[in-house]
Amino acid sequence: MLTLRLRDAEKVLSSIKSLREIKLTDEEKLVTYYFIKYISVGEILAEKELKALGISNPLKVIKNLILKGVLERGEGCYNLAKNIREEVFSLKRKHRLQLRF
């Protein structure tokens, strides 16, 4: 099971250029880290898992991340934004980056 540690989240997020310019709270960093791992998660499952992982108000954090362009809302799911998702995939391919979770 994924554990959310701020230090790990900050390390991974710092390697993604498009996230460096966005100011994120600690909880937003943790939720972004979660979505880097899982890319796309159903609405109900995301809320349950994030609550279980210690995020106090997952829906509020997700809404803020959507407004900041980090996440997108699909049909019954939340996704890592396309530009960020493509950068994550590119980093994995080019550098064989092992994102540790």
Secondary structure, 3 states (H helix, E strand, C coil): CCCCCHHHHHHHHHCCHHHHCCCCCHHHHHHHHHHHHHCEEEHHHHHHHHHHCCCCCHHHHHHHHHHCCCEEECCCEEEECHHHHHHHHHHHHHHCCCCCC
